[in-house]
Amino acid sequence: MIWGYTFLKGRNLLSPATELFTTYSDVTDLTVSSPVMVNGFKVGTVTKIKLNPSDVKKMDVFYLIDNEYNIPKDAIANLKSLGFVSGKGIFLEFEEPCTGSSCAKSGDEIKGKVVGLLGAMFGEDEMSNYSSELTASVRSIIANIGSKDEPGALNETIRQLEVISKNLAAISISTNKLMQQSSENIEKTIANIAVVTNGLANSNQKLEGIISNVNKVSGDLASSNLGNTVEQANATLSSSKVAIDELKSTLTSTTNTLKDLSAVLSKLDKGDGSMAKLMNDKQLYNNLEAASKNLSLLLQDLRLNPKRYAHFSIFGKKQEVYMMPDEDPANE
């Protein structure tokens, strides 16, 4: 039972073996019974994995190698992936077989190295070639992105971005020119503002004097006796109202007279009455013309000399005796 258990764990008790160990910084997916291989052939098995006593960030991996295989002391124990779902194994690499003291003995440490998934799949030489080809391809793709003959939405987008970039550059140049042309005007405007500000500062004393005068006038008005002045103004307004009423009455009488005259003229135009028969009388025409002139003079004199018909004074001023003007329209 013990032999069967250890055999299932990858160790044959009936076959002598050499126990070696290697220290790794990461042993993810490596388990006890993982294979140890040389050129793809299994030559041993991982027996235990434990923390390194001097550095807890490292792990010591112990494995048994069948005695029929001699492993050189300078061999490299590469920790590689066995596949996408098979975990990892240890691959021993060395240049030539060993003899005598150059071979590793039980308890010796073999230097180790962790190889990534791509390195395990392609090998270091192939990875270098693939990397060079991939780099060249990527450079070619990047160099041809946005070329005129390249199809695809990405290339079209890059071409549009190039056009937009050129337009933005042109707009930037135009803006710079506009700013340069406008800089002189802006400087002149700032200079004018400075002049206006200085003028306001210089006029501050005058403004203070004006405000002081306004305050003085307001004080004088507040201290003055405005009651009598208001009463006199009210009396003057009452007199003005009476005069205006009289003037309205006069204008009403004049309007009625004009209406009557219009009616008479209408009858004359129709030929009614004896007045129509006198239309051709020159003396009557002259009399009517004189009456019309006198009426016009009356209205004109009423407009130019209202004091002849209505007398009023402001603030109790004494009424003045009307004097005939030198240029009376009636004398024309």
LOSE-298697 format. One record per residue (C-alpha): x, y, z; chain. Coordinates in steps of 0.001 Angstrom, whole numbers, m for minus. Each point is the difference from the previous one (the first is absolute). Layout:
! LOSE-298697
east	north	up	ch
X	Y	Z	A
...
***
This chain:
! LOSE-298697
east	north	up	ch
0	0	0	A
2847	2387	864	A
1768	m798	m3235	A
m3215	494	m2003	A
m691	3344	1682	A
3508	1300	m611	A
m88	m1303	m3574	A
m3210	1905	m634	A
1734	3072	1411	A
2703	m464	m2616	A
2705	m1779	2042	A
1117	m3590	m408	A
1367	m1365	3307	A
1654	m2883	m1809	A
1995	2310	m2257	A
2845	2093	1475	A
m189	3775	m739	A
1893	3238	556	A
m1870	2765	1905	A
677	3521	m1253	A
m1725	3332	727	A
m492	3340	m1666	A
m1203	3336	1431	A
m2692	1944	m1887	A
m1740	3328	736	A
m3330	m1314	m1326	A
m1180	m3617	m229	A
m3581	617	m1210	A
m1540	m3154	m1582	A
2969	m2133	1131	A
m1064	m2896	2242	A
1502	m3037	1648	A
366	m2771	m2610	A
508	2556	m2798	A
2461	m1431	m2546	A
3674	854	m358	A
1070	m298	m3652	A
3041	99	m2197	A
m664	705	m3683	A
m3678	m861	545	A
705	m3350	1684	A
m939	m579	3628	A
3044	m722	2175	A
m1365	853	3422	A
m2841	1230	2190	A
m636	2904	2368	A
m240	m1420	3529	A
m583	3041	2228	A
m298	3778	m33	A
692	2157	3039	A
956	3531	1013	A
3613	1042	m233	A
1252	299	3607	A
2093	3108	m746	A
m2522	1872	m2242	A
m3715	m543	417	A
m657	1580	m3425	A
1641	m2981	m1686	A
m923	m3678	m208	A
2283	m3064	79	A
m1077	m2753	m2376	A
1447	m3484	613	A
m29	m2675	m2703	A
1455	m3477	m566	A
2044	m928	m3082	A
471	m3646	m921	A
3602	m1065	550	A
365	m1175	m3549	A
m55	3696	m1073	A
2943	2167	980	A
m813	3708	310	A
2873	2519	m171	A
348	2448	2856	A
m224	2950	m2423	A
m3326	m1139	m1452	A
m2915	2476	m45	A
m3372	m1070	1421	A
m2572	1928	m2053	A
m3489	174	1482	A
m2283	m146	m3036	A
m3650	m497	m774	A
m991	m3460	m1260	A
m2997	1431	m1857	A
m3092	2108	551	A
m1579	m2483	2442	A
2851	m2337	1021	A
1761	2117	2607	A
3769	417	60	A
3102	m2171	25	A
3770	313	395	A
2085	m177	m3167	A
3713	m667	522	A
2317	1526	m2604	A
3755	m554	m352	A
2537	50	m2825	A
1866	m3303	503	A
m153	m3072	2272	A
1980	m89	3222	A
2477	m2434	1468	A
1391	m476	3470	A
26	3080	2209	A
m1735	2217	m2610	A
m3229	m1917	561	A
m2518	1176	2592	A
m372	m2094	3172	A
m2903	m361	2407	A
m600	3272	1851	A
1571	2225	m2662	A
m1808	3152	m1182	A
m689	524	m3666	A
m449	3561	m1198	A
m3515	689	m1175	A
m1808	2364	m2348	A
m3699	693	m546	A
m1071	m10	m3663	A
m3284	1619	m1058	A
m2785	m1606	m1983	A
1118	1376	m3380	A
3597	m893	707	A
m1075	m3555	891	A
m2050	m307	m3207	A
2462	1464	m2506	A
3420	m40	1637	A
2329	2922	503	A
1447	m43	m3522	A
m3415	m277	m1609	A
m1365	2679	2342	A
2754	2346	m1171	A
m888	m681	m3638	A
m3714	366	640	A
637	3175	1954	A
2083	1466	m2843	A
m2627	m909	m2597	A
m2805	1299	2201	A
1866	3265	590	A
600	441	m3732	A
m3672	m732	m751	A
m1211	2431	2637	A
2332	2699	m1301	A
m1241	m587	m3546	A
m3630	184	1099	A
614	3191	2001	A
1911	1572	m2882	A
m2840	m736	m2464	A
m2884	1041	2262	A
m1976	2731	m1722	A
1683	m465	m3383	A
m2015	951	m3034	A
m265	m3555	m1390	A
m615	m1740	3326	A
m3629	m1166	444	A
m1956	m251	3227	A
m1831	2262	2401	A
3095	572	2137	A
2046	1285	m2929	A
m2877	2226	m1101	A
m269	1379	3539	A
3737	708	81	A
m246	1809	m3347	A
m2893	2121	1275	A
1966	792	3147	A
2911	1124	m2152	A
m2308	2364	m1935	A
m1435	1329	3263	A
3512	517	1365	A
990	2010	m3080	A
m3167	2114	306	A
720	649	3673	A
3547	1031	m874	A
m1317	2431	m2635	A
m2528	1421	2486	A
2753	407	2570	A
2171	1903	m2491	A
m2936	2255	m960	A
m758	637	3670	A
3606	935	689	A
m9	2448	m2922	A
m3281	1515	1198	A
1344	371	3518	A
3165	1669	m1314	A
m2043	2407	m2130	A
m2327	782	2894	A
2734	414	2584	A
638	3622	m1023	A
m3702	857	261	A
m204	m1710	3366	A
3009	1981	1223	A
m1583	3250	m1209	A
m3290	m907	1709	A
1804	m718	3263	A
1874	3309	m325	A
m3304	1847	m567	A
m1518	m1682	3041	A
3019	1081	2031	A
m448	3599	m1229	A
m3705	m61	916	A
841	m1420	3424	A
2581	2710	579	A
m2521	2622	m1115	A
m2555	m1304	2468	A
2628	30	2737	A
918	3586	m855	A
m3682	1022	m83	A
m669	m1502	3382	A
480	3350	1747	A
m2423	1735	m2388	A
m2594	m2724	533	A
354	432	3738	A
m599	3769	m421	A
m3123	m627	m2087	A
m1345	m2429	2591	A
722	2536	2721	A
m1909	2703	m1916	A
m2957	m2335	m516	A
m47	m753	3713	A
94	3741	742	A
m2905	716	m2371	A
m1984	m2846	1542	A
651	1454	3448	A
m1055	3462	m1116	A
m3221	m1390	m1472	A
m683	m1925	3173	A
522	3113	2148	A
m1949	2379	m2257	A
m3719	855	563	A
m1656	m1741	m2920	A
m3533	297	1395	A
m551	3581	m1164	A
1549	m740	m3349	A
m2365	m2965	m482	A
m3036	2102	959	A
1005	2723	m2464	A
524	m2631	m2686	A
m3476	m1423	710	A
m1548	3472	m275	A
1828	616	m3258	A
m1208	m3344	m1353	A
m3582	882	946	A
289	3312	m1875	A
1490	m1852	m2959	A
m2914	m2422	26	A
m2519	2872	m111	A
1882	1630	m2873	A
89	m3305	m1867	A
m3759	m456	490	A
m585	3504	m1431	A
2284	m830	m2911	A
m1961	m3206	m637	A
m3258	2003	2	A
1473	2448	m2507	A
1174	m2862	m2215	A
m3460	m1597	190	A
m1642	3266	m1105	A
2490	286	m2826	A
m724	m3582	m1062	A
m3761	684	m64	A
628	3116	m2081	A
2061	m2045	m2449	A
m2769	m2596	m190	A
m2553	2684	m798	A
2292	1475	m2585	A
456	m3456	m1520	A
m3768	m399	m206	A
m333	3382	m1709	A
2738	m884	m2446	A
m1735	m3305	m725	A
m3231	1830	m813	A
1904	2415	m2175	A
1580	m2913	m1825	A
m3425	m1527	m599	A
m1402	3322	m1228	A
m2715	316	2646	A
m1156	3458	1099	A
893	3402	m1158	A
3612	m326	1154	A
704	m2466	m2782	A
m1095	2575	m2497	A
2579	2403	1386	A
2914	m2429	m514	A
1215	2030	m2910	A
m146	3255	1943	A
3643	1171	367	A
m753	2132	3027	A
m1494	m2993	1842	A
3078	m2082	m872	A
2280	2690	1395	A
m2054	221	3181	A
95	m3793	490	A
3731	m92	m655	A
530	2773	2586	A
m2169	m1895	2503	A
1970	m3194	m602	A
3265	1883	455	A
m1224	1604	3196	A
m1083	m3409	1321	A
3439	m1439	m774	A
1652	2945	1675	A
m2246	m531	3001	A
1027	m3646	353	A
3640	854	m604	A
m113	2811	2533	A
m1737	m2325	2447	A
2855	m2479	m420	A
2799	2566	101	A
m1450	2286	2692	A
m2148	m2042	2346	A
462	2691	2696	A
m2539	2179	m1816	A
m2732	m2518	803	A
1152	m1668	3231	A
2030	1614	2779	A
1800	m2066	2692	A
3256	199	1927	A
2344	m2555	1553	A
1152	279	3630	A
m2182	3067	549	A
1756	2154	m2583	A
m1713	3299	m810	A
m1920	2	m3278	A
1653	2020	m2731	A
m1871	2440	m2281	A
m125	m1333	m3546	A
2191	1930	m2427	A
m588	m43	m3720	A
2884	m1837	m1684	A
2085	1852	m2553	A
m684	m2620	m2665	A
m3693	m714	329	A
m1300	m2533	m2556	A
m3074	2201	m468	A
2163	2723	m1528	A
1320	m2311	m2741	A
***
